[in-house]
Amino acid sequence: MDDLLKWRGEFPILDRSTYLISNSLGAMPRAVYDSMRAYADSWAERGVRAWEEGWWEMAVAVGDKIAPLIGAKAGEISLHQNVTLVQAVIASCFDFRGARNKVVMTDLEFPSIQYFYHEQRRLGARVELVASFDPVRFDLEKFLAAIDETTLLVPISQVLFRSAYIVDARAIIERAHRVGAHVILDVFQAAGTIPIDVRALRADFAVGGVLKWLCGGPGVGYLYVREDLRAKLRPALTGWIAHRRPFDFETGAIDAREDSFRYLNGTPHVPALYACQPGLDILNAVGIEAIRAKSVRMTARLFEGAKERGWRVNTPENPAERAGTVSIDCAHSYEVCRELLAREILVDFRPKAGVRFSPHFYNQIQECDFALQQVDEILRTHAWEKHAAASAPA
């Protein structure tokens, strides 16, 4: 028996689809309807009083539901709109005009983060993009060698988005600290799929979002700042919520708080903070260890089924190196993906990866078998041809 399937009824979309796309957008918990209604009722019935009755504190208070999932403590997380903006808050704490101005990244990093740091070159940043020459992983030794005494920041994903490869974050953090650099650990594809302890790793920063494996929907990115750095750094991207006395409406320079509010800026995104809580409550109740154990079984089933059929798999075979996604690059992958979507088998396609299958704790293992059987049928019957006219993404 699979004890985790008792949660399946909490996710309505599972009744009408084969939902294997939690790496992109987690299934919505049924309780989000009640959560959003609570937001609307609070606004409708309390009006402006809602701010002092809870809204004002939510951009940190809701972060306490994320903290146990990544090994942080209560009060250590601030909540923002998305990870790119979180990276901007972090980058604004540093000056790229000095001799220590290098940013080391892998070309397997999520593109939005690459775009952001390349644009920081206008402020003096030197970006070293370490080439991988492999769709699954990068050369760790080559990456570590790029981190030197001129390195300021090392943005790195703990789990790579295309291949679900688990990066050796500890080795990167230890190397960066030896030369005085700071690591920004992106746990977006890791949180909710593998155990994480950002404090034990001594990560300088950890960033992520709730919309994928945490089933929290769009509009909430999170930021953890290491305890000894929190009051020391001064974000230039700031605003009135970071001020010690925001409702005194003082003019001039900010008198910044020293806790996680220090990294906030403008008015918080209150509706999204309501929407994300049911998913976080469920993830905390289920437990990451149980989720990880089931994930290993399901991804192994997908990996073995794909290899038996002769399809290329752009995901590590070793479960210790593999998070929650299996990227399968069969013939006509883009068109196959379109046909799977038409059949209510929800997956996605990524260039240099193939079709990404991402089962979560609420999936039945039979759904992994069913999805692969459907790919078989699509290829055998040439059903993919109806989508061939649509051009694949560049």
Long-range contacts (C-beta under 8 A, 24 or more apart in sequence): 2-294, 2-364, 2-365, 3-290, 4-286, 4-290, 4-291, 4-294, 4-361, 4-362, 5-362, 5-364, 7-282, 7-286, 7-361, 7-362, 8-362, 8-364, 10-282, 10-362, 11-215, 11-362, 14-362, 14-363, 16-344, 17-344, 17-345, 17-346, 18-344, 18-345, 18-346, 18-367, 18-370, 18-371, 19-346, 19-360, 19-362, 19-363, 20-345, 20-346, 20-347, 20-357, 20-358, 20-359, 20-363, 20-367, 20-368, 20-371, 21-346, 21-347, 21-348, 21-356, 21-358, 22-212, 22-213, 22-215, 22-324, 22-358, 22-359, 22-360, 23-161, 23-164, 23-189, 23-212, 23-213, 23-324, 23-325, 23-348, 23-356, 23-358, 24-212, 24-348, 24-356, 24-358, 25-211, 25-212, 25-217, 25-218, 26-192, 26-211, 26-212, 26-213, 26-214, 26-215, 26-216, 26-217, 26-279, 26-360, 27-215, 27-360, 27-362, 28-215, 28-217, 28-279, 29-215, 29-278, 29-279, 29-282, 30-278, 31-278, 31-281, 32-217, 32-275, 32-278, 32-279, 34-278, 35-274, 35-275, 35-277, 35-278, 36-271, 36-274, 36-275, 38-274, 39-270, 39-271, 39-274, 39-275, 55-268, 55-270, 56-268, 58-268, 58-270, 58-273, 59-241, 59-261, 59-264, 59-268, 59-273, 60-259, 60-260, 60-261, 60-264, 62-220, 62-273, 62-276, 62-277, 62-280, 63-222, 63-260, 65-277, 65-280, 65-281, 65-284, 66-191, 66-208, 66-210, 66-214, 66-222, 66-280, 67-224, 68-284, 69-191, 69-192, 69-196, 69-214, 69-280, 69-283, 69-284, 69-288, 70-187, 70-191, 70-196, 70-197, 70-198, 70-206, 70-208, 70-224, 71-196, 71-197, 71-198, 71-199, 71-200, 71-201, 72-198, 72-199, 72-206, 72-224, 73-199, 75-259, 75-260, 76-224, 76-225, 76-227, 76-230, 76-260, 77-222, 77-223, 77-224, 77-260, 78-222, 78-223, 78-260, 78-261, 78-263, 78-264, 79-220, 79-221, 79-222, 79-223, 79-268, 79-269, 79-273, 80-220, 80-221, 80-222, 80-223, 80-264, 81-219, 81-220, 81-221, 81-269, 81-272, 82-209, 82-219, 82-221, 83-112, 83-113, 83-186, 83-188, 83-207, 83-208, 83-209, 83-221, 84-112, 84-113, 84-116, 84-221, 85-221, 86-207, 86-221, 86-222, 86-223, 87-113, 87-116, 87-117, 87-155, 87-184, 87-207, 88-116, 88-237, 89-223, 89-235, 89-237, 89-263, 89-265, 90-153, 90-184, 90-205, 90-207, 90-223, 90-235, 91-116, 91-117, 91-120, 91-153, 92-235, 92-236, 92-237, 92-238, 93-233, 93-234, 93-235, 93-236, 94-152, 94-153, 94-182, 95-124, 96-120, 96-123, 96-124, 96-125, 96-152, 97-123, 97-124, 98-124, 99-150, 100-149, 100-150, 100-151, 100-152, 100-180, 100-181, 101-125, 101-126, 101-150, 101-152, 102-126, 102-127, 102-128, 102-148, 102-150, 102-151, 102-152, 103-127, 103-128, 103-151, 103-152, 103-153, 103-154, 103-155, 104-128, 104-130, 104-143, 104-146, 104-147, 104-151, 104-153, 104-154, 104-181, 105-129, 105-130, 105-154, 105-155, 105-156, 106-130, 106-132, 106-138, 106-143, 106-156, 107-131, 107-132, 107-138, 108-132, 108-135, 108-137, 108-138, 108-157, 108-160, 108-162, 108-163, 109-155, 109-156, 109-157, 109-160, 109-186, 110-157, 110-161, 110-186, 110-188, 113-155, 113-186, 117-153, 117-155, 125-152, 126-150, 135-162, 135-163, 135-314, 135-352, 135-353, 136-160, 136-163, 136-165, 136-314, 136-315, 136-316, 137-163, 137-165, 137-316, 137-321, 140-168, 140-171, 140-172, 143-172, 144-171, 144-172, 144-175, 147-172, 147-175, 147-176, 147-179, 147-181, 148-179, 149-179, 149-180, 151-176, 151-179, 151-180, 151-181, 152-181, 152-182, 153-181, 153-182, 153-183, 153-184, 154-181, 154-182, 154-183, 154-184, 155-183, 155-184, 155-186, 156-183, 156-184, 156-185, 156-186, 157-185, 157-186, 157-187, 157-188, 157-189, 157-190, 158-185, 158-186, 158-187, 158-189, 158-190, 158-194, 158-196, 159-187, 159-188, 159-189, 159-190, 159-193, 159-194, 159-323, 159-324, 160-189, 161-188, 161-189, 161-350, 162-314, 162-327, 162-350, 162-352, 162-353, 162-356, 163-314, 163-315, 163-316, 163-325, 163-327, 163-353, 164-189, 164-299, 164-315, 164-316, 164-322, 164-323, 164-324, 164-325, 164-326, 164-327, 165-315, 165-316, 165-321, 165-322, 165-323, 166-190, 166-194, 166-316, 166-320, 166-321, 166-322, 166-323, 169-201, 169-203, 170-201, 173-201, 173-202, 173-203, 173-204, 176-204, 177-202, 188-212, 189-213, 189-323, 189-324, 189-325, 190-323, 192-283, 192-288, 192-291, 192-324, 192-360, 193-291, 193-292, 193-295, 193-323, 193-324, 194-288, 194-292, 194-295, 194-323, 194-324, 195-288, 195-289, 195-292, 196-288, 198-224, 199-226, 199-227, 202-226, 204-229, 210-276, 210-279, 210-280, 213-283, 213-324, 213-360, 214-276, 214-279, 214-280, 214-283, 215-278, 215-279, 215-280, 215-282, 215-283, 216-275, 216-276, 216-277, 216-279, 216-280, 217-272, 217-275, 217-276, 217-279, 218-272, 219-269, 219-271, 219-272, 219-275, 219-276, 220-269, 220-272, 220-273, 220-275, 220-276, 223-260, 223-263, 225-260, 225-263, 230-258, 230-259, 230-260, 230-262, 231-258, 231-259, 231-262, 235-262, 235-263, 235-265, 237-265, 238-264, 238-265, 239-264, 239-265, 239-266, 240-265, 240-266, 241-265, 241-266, 241-267, 241-268, 286-361, 290-361, 291-360, 291-361, 294-361, 295-323, 295-324, 295-359, 295-360, 295-361, 296-322, 297-365, 298-359, 298-363, 298-365, 298-368, 299-324, 299-325, 299-326, 299-359, 301-365, 301-368, 301-369, 302-326, 302-328, 302-357, 302-359, 302-368, 302-371, 302-372, 305-368, 305-369, 305-372, 306-330, 306-372, 309-372, 309-375, 309-376, 311-375, 312-354, 314-352, 314-353, 314-354, 324-358, 324-359, 324-360, 325-356, 325-357, 325-358, 326-356, 326-357, 326-358, 327-353, 327-354, 327-355, 327-356, 327-357, 328-354, 328-355, 328-356, 328-357, 328-375, 329-353, 329-354, 329-355, 330-354, 330-355, 330-375, 330-379, 331-379, 332-379, 332-384, 332-388, 334-387, 334-390, 334-392, 334-393, 335-384, 335-385, 335-387, 335-388, 335-390, 335-392, 336-375, 336-378, 336-379, 336-384, 338-384, 338-387, 338-390, 339-378, 339-383, 339-384, 339-386, 339-387, 340-371, 340-374, 340-375, 340-378, 343-374, 345-370, 345-371, 345-374, 347-371, 349-392, 349-393, 351-392, 351-393, 351-394
